[in-house]
Amino acid sequence: MGHLDHAALGWLTPVLSYAMACTGAALGLRCTVRALAVTGRARRNWLLTAASAIGTGIWTMHFVAMLGFRVSGTDIRYDVPLTLASLLVAMVVVCAGVFAVGRGRGRTRALVLGGLTTGLGVASMHYLGMAAVRLHGDVSYDPPRVGLSVLIAVAAATAALWAALNIKSALAVTIASLIMGAAVSSMHYTGMFAVSVRVTPSGEALPGATAMQFIFPLAVGLGSYLFLTSAFVALSPTAGEHGASASARRPLGTATGSTAGNTGASSAGSTTGSSAGSTGGSEAGSSRAAPAGSGRPGQ
């Protein structure tokens, strides 16, 4: 049996992978909060961003942790198509779960269905990524630990979706993302501790790419995506800020219109009053002049 080292680079990979999981969770929660405050196309776009953030964070966490994975007596390579397929699975299942709670009508039912779908999908992503590992030997798994890792994945996914529906403040989102990051990391390392390898020494070259050739650049690229998206979300105005801006503009136009209307009414009233006064004065003058003129002939 080969000796498995899950932290060959020390605490660097566990800490960094945990940070990536927390970043993806925090970004996904913030995007879901934004999505629930709007409707139509804007909601769809925010939900897609949330799904991509959470899926990217989970996948990046998994493979950053795999950078520190070593097995004594054999090299390790990764099958590129299977690794990319695991990324696609993470994106699709998280998207399904997020849309289930973001657009579903029955909240409890959507939460249960979304959590189950997303959790099973995340576990599938993990073990599909493990299936992409190429080494000299046979890989086997301990079924109880595998089952425990799947339960942790479902629980973590359900908790994440519940938090997306119920948590609004920035502080609560931060705390929830730290808990979710811990849950995702626990699921990963529980699954890794279920692995055992029977090494078969061989001098043949292994197919696939090394972690530094493929996993590291891809993880760096996806990590950069997470941080850039975080900056975009932080700088984007919220629905409340949009409403405040619109309401700040609306009274200005209304007040201008009211002032113009009042001014016009006052002018019209003044003109009417002046005309009425002039007419009344003329008629009064004519009435006084007529009796005076008609009295002289009688004398």
C-alpha positions as CSV (number, residue, x, y, z in Angstrom):
1,M,0.0,0.0,0.0
2,G,1.3,3.4,-0.9
3,H,1.5,6.1,1.7
4,L,-0.9,9.0,1.0
5,D,0.1,12.5,1.8
6,H,-2.8,15.0,1.6
7,A,-0.6,18.1,2.5
8,A,2.7,17.5,0.8
9,L,3.1,21.3,0.5
10,G,2.3,21.9,4.2
11,W,-0.6,24.1,5.3
12,L,-0.5,26.1,2.0
13,T,-2.9,23.9,0.0
14,P,-5.5,23.3,2.8
15,V,-5.6,27.0,3.8
16,L,-5.7,28.3,0.2
17,S,-8.3,25.7,-0.9
18,Y,-10.5,26.8,2.1
19,A,-10.1,30.4,1.2
20,M,-11.2,29.6,-2.4
21,A,-14.3,27.8,-1.1
22,C,-15.2,30.7,1.2
23,T,-14.7,33.2,-1.6
24,G,-16.9,31.3,-4.0
25,A,-19.6,30.9,-1.3
26,A,-19.6,34.5,-0.3
27,L,-19.8,35.7,-3.9
28,G,-22.6,33.3,-4.7
29,L,-24.6,34.4,-1.6
30,R,-24.2,38.0,-2.5
31,C,-25.3,37.4,-6.1
32,T,-28.3,35.4,-4.9
33,V,-29.3,38.2,-2.5
34,R,-29.2,40.6,-5.5
35,A,-31.2,38.1,-7.6
36,L,-34.0,37.8,-5.1
37,A,-34.4,41.6,-5.0
38,V,-35.1,41.9,-8.8
39,T,-37.2,40.2,-11.4
40,G,-37.0,39.1,-15.1
41,R,-33.8,39.1,-17.0
42,A,-31.8,40.8,-14.1
43,R,-32.7,37.9,-11.8
44,R,-31.7,35.3,-14.3
45,N,-28.3,37.0,-14.8
46,W,-27.6,37.3,-11.1
47,L,-28.5,33.7,-10.5
48,L,-26.2,32.6,-13.3
49,T,-23.4,34.6,-11.7
50,A,-24.1,33.1,-8.3
51,A,-24.1,29.5,-9.8
52,S,-20.8,30.1,-11.6
53,A,-19.2,31.6,-8.5
54,I,-20.2,28.8,-6.1
55,G,-19.4,26.1,-8.7
56,T,-16.0,27.7,-9.5
57,G,-15.2,28.0,-5.8
58,I,-16.0,24.4,-5.0
59,W,-14.1,23.0,-8.0
60,T,-11.1,25.3,-7.4
61,M,-11.1,24.3,-3.7
62,H,-11.0,20.6,-4.7
63,F,-8.1,20.9,-7.2
64,V,-6.0,23.4,-5.1
65,A,-6.2,20.8,-2.4
66,M,-5.1,18.2,-4.9
67,L,-1.9,20.1,-5.6
68,G,-0.7,18.8,-2.2
69,F,-1.7,15.2,-2.8
70,R,1.1,12.7,-3.1
71,V,1.4,8.9,-3.1
72,S,4.7,7.3,-2.2
73,G,6.2,5.1,-4.9
74,T,4.4,6.6,-7.9
75,D,4.0,9.8,-9.9
76,I,0.5,11.4,-10.4
77,R,-1.0,12.7,-13.6
78,Y,-4.5,14.0,-14.5
79,D,-6.7,13.1,-17.4
80,V,-7.5,16.5,-18.9
81,P,-11.0,15.8,-20.4
82,L,-12.2,14.1,-17.2
83,T,-10.9,17.0,-15.1
84,L,-12.7,19.6,-17.3
85,A,-15.8,17.4,-17.2
86,S,-15.8,17.6,-13.4
87,L,-15.7,21.4,-13.7
88,L,-18.7,21.3,-16.0
89,V,-20.6,19.0,-13.6
90,A,-19.9,21.4,-10.7
91,M,-21.3,24.4,-12.8
92,V,-24.4,22.6,-14.0
93,V,-25.5,21.0,-10.7
94,V,-25.0,24.2,-8.7
95,C,-26.8,26.2,-11.4
96,A,-29.7,23.7,-11.1
97,G,-29.8,24.1,-7.4
98,V,-29.6,27.9,-7.4
99,F,-32.3,28.3,-10.0
100,A,-34.5,25.8,-8.1
101,V,-34.5,28.1,-5.1
102,G,-34.3,31.4,-7.0
103,R,-37.3,30.7,-9.3
104,G,-39.2,27.9,-7.5
105,R,-42.6,28.7,-6.0
106,G,-42.6,26.2,-3.1
107,R,-39.7,27.4,-1.0
108,T,-39.3,24.3,1.2
109,R,-39.7,21.8,-1.6
110,A,-37.3,23.8,-3.8
111,L,-34.8,24.0,-1.0
112,V,-34.9,20.2,-0.4
113,L,-34.8,19.4,-4.1
114,G,-32.1,21.9,-4.8
115,G,-29.9,20.8,-1.9
116,L,-30.2,17.2,-2.8
117,T,-29.4,17.8,-6.5
118,T,-26.5,20.2,-5.7
119,G,-25.0,18.0,-3.0
120,L,-25.1,14.8,-5.1
121,G,-23.6,16.9,-8.0
122,V,-20.8,18.2,-5.9
123,A,-20.0,14.7,-4.7
124,S,-20.1,13.5,-8.3
125,M,-17.7,16.3,-9.2
126,H,-15.3,15.2,-6.5
127,Y,-15.2,11.6,-7.4
128,L,-15.1,12.4,-11.1
129,G,-12.1,14.5,-10.4
130,M,-10.6,11.6,-8.5
131,A,-11.3,9.3,-11.5
132,A,-9.1,11.6,-13.5
133,V,-6.1,10.7,-11.4
134,R,-3.6,8.5,-13.2
135,L,-0.9,6.6,-11.2
136,H,0.9,3.3,-11.1
137,G,-1.4,1.2,-9.0
138,D,-5.1,0.6,-8.1
139,V,-7.3,3.1,-6.3
140,S,-10.0,1.8,-3.9
141,Y,-12.4,3.5,-1.6
142,D,-13.9,2.9,1.9
143,P,-17.7,2.8,1.4
144,P,-18.7,4.3,4.8
145,R,-16.4,7.2,4.4
146,V,-17.6,7.8,0.8
147,G,-21.2,7.7,2.1
148,L,-20.3,10.2,4.8
149,S,-18.7,12.6,2.3
150,V,-21.9,12.5,0.2
151,L,-24.0,13.3,3.2
152,I,-21.7,16.2,4.1
153,A,-22.0,17.4,0.5
154,V,-25.8,17.3,0.6
155,A,-25.9,19.0,4.0
156,A,-23.5,21.7,2.8
157,A,-25.4,22.4,-0.4
158,T,-28.7,22.6,1.5
159,A,-27.2,25.0,4.0
160,A,-25.8,27.1,1.2
161,L,-29.1,27.4,-0.5
162,W,-31.0,28.1,2.7
163,A,-28.5,30.9,3.5
164,A,-29.0,32.3,0.0
165,L,-32.7,32.6,0.7
166,N,-32.6,33.9,4.2
167,I,-29.4,35.8,4.8
168,K,-29.3,39.4,3.7
169,S,-26.7,41.4,5.7
170,A,-23.0,41.5,4.7
171,L,-21.9,40.2,8.2
172,A,-24.3,37.2,8.0
173,V,-23.1,36.4,4.5
174,T,-19.5,36.5,5.7
175,I,-20.2,34.1,8.6
176,A,-22.3,31.8,6.4
177,S,-19.5,31.7,3.7
178,L,-16.9,30.7,6.4
179,I,-19.2,27.9,7.6
180,M,-19.9,26.8,4.0
181,G,-16.2,26.8,3.2
182,A,-15.5,24.6,6.2
183,A,-18.3,22.2,5.1
184,V,-17.0,21.9,1.5
185,S,-13.4,21.4,2.8
186,S,-14.6,18.7,5.2
187,M,-16.5,16.9,2.4
188,H,-13.3,17.0,0.3
189,Y,-10.9,15.6,2.9
190,T,-13.5,13.1,4.2
191,G,-13.6,11.7,0.6
192,M,-9.8,11.8,0.4
193,F,-9.4,9.8,3.6
194,A,-11.7,7.2,2.0
195,V,-9.0,6.6,-0.6
196,S,-6.4,3.8,-0.5
197,V,-3.8,3.0,-3.2
198,R,-2.1,-0.3,-3.9
199,V,1.0,0.8,-5.8
200,T,2.4,-1.2,-8.7
201,P,5.9,-0.1,-9.4
202,S,6.5,0.6,-13.1
203,G,8.9,2.6,-15.3
204,E,6.2,3.4,-17.9
205,A,5.3,7.0,-18.5
206,L,1.9,8.0,-17.2
207,P,-0.6,9.6,-19.5
208,G,-2.1,13.0,-18.8
209,A,-0.7,16.2,-17.4
210,T,1.0,17.0,-14.1
211,A,-0.7,19.2,-11.5
212,M,1.6,22.1,-12.2
213,Q,1.1,21.8,-16.0
214,F,-2.7,21.8,-15.9
215,I,-4.3,22.1,-12.5
216,F,-2.3,25.0,-11.2
217,P,-2.8,27.3,-14.2
218,L,-6.5,26.5,-14.4
219,A,-7.0,27.0,-10.7
220,V,-5.2,30.4,-10.9
221,G,-7.4,31.4,-13.8
222,L,-10.6,30.5,-12.0
223,G,-9.4,32.1,-8.8
224,S,-8.8,35.3,-10.7
225,Y,-12.3,35.1,-12.1
226,L,-13.7,34.8,-8.6
227,F,-11.8,37.9,-7.4
228,L,-12.7,40.0,-10.5
229,T,-16.3,39.0,-10.2
230,S,-16.2,39.9,-6.5
231,A,-15.0,43.4,-7.4
232,F,-17.7,43.8,-10.0
233,V,-20.4,42.8,-7.5
234,A,-19.1,45.1,-4.9
235,L,-19.1,48.1,-7.3
236,S,-22.5,47.3,-8.8
237,P,-25.4,49.3,-7.3
238,T,-28.0,47.3,-5.4
239,A,-31.8,47.3,-6.2
240,G,-32.2,49.7,-3.2
241,E,-29.6,52.1,-4.5
242,H,-31.3,52.0,-8.0
243,G,-34.6,52.8,-6.3
244,A,-33.2,55.6,-4.2
245,S,-31.6,57.1,-7.3
246,A,-34.8,56.9,-9.3
247,S,-36.8,58.4,-6.4
248,A,-34.3,61.2,-6.0
249,R,-34.7,62.2,-9.7
250,R,-38.5,61.8,-9.7
251,P,-39.5,64.6,-7.2
252,L,-37.2,67.1,-9.0
253,G,-39.2,66.7,-12.2
254,T,-42.5,66.7,-10.3
255,A,-41.6,69.8,-8.4
256,T,-40.6,71.6,-11.6
257,G,-43.8,70.7,-13.3
258,S,-45.9,71.8,-10.3
259,T,-44.0,75.2,-10.1
260,A,-44.6,75.8,-13.8
261,G,-48.3,74.9,-13.4
262,N,-48.7,77.1,-10.4
263,T,-47.0,80.0,-12.2
264,G,-49.2,79.5,-15.2
265,A,-52.3,79.4,-13.1
266,S,-51.3,82.5,-11.2
267,S,-50.6,84.4,-14.5
268,A,-53.9,83.2,-15.9
269,G,-55.7,84.3,-12.8
270,S,-54.0,87.6,-12.8
271,T,-54.8,88.2,-16.4
272,T,-58.4,87.2,-15.9
273,G,-58.8,89.3,-12.8
274,S,-57.3,92.3,-14.6
275,S,-59.6,91.8,-17.6
276,A,-62.6,91.4,-15.4
277,G,-61.6,94.6,-13.4
278,S,-61.2,96.6,-16.6
279,T,-64.4,95.4,-18.0
280,G,-66.3,96.1,-14.8
281,G,-64.8,99.5,-14.5
282,S,-65.8,100.4,-18.1
283,E,-69.3,99.2,-17.6
284,A,-69.6,101.1,-14.3
285,G,-68.4,104.3,-16.0
286,S,-70.8,103.9,-18.8
287,S,-73.7,103.4,-16.5
288,R,-72.9,106.6,-14.6
289,A,-72.4,108.6,-17.7
290,A,-75.7,107.5,-19.3
291,P,-78.0,109.0,-16.6
292,A,-76.1,112.2,-16.6
293,G,-76.4,112.6,-20.3
294,S,-80.1,111.7,-20.4
295,G,-81.0,114.3,-17.7
296,R,-80.0,117.4,-19.6
297,P,-82.6,117.2,-22.5
298,G,-85.4,117.0,-19.9
299,Q,-84.3,120.3,-18.4
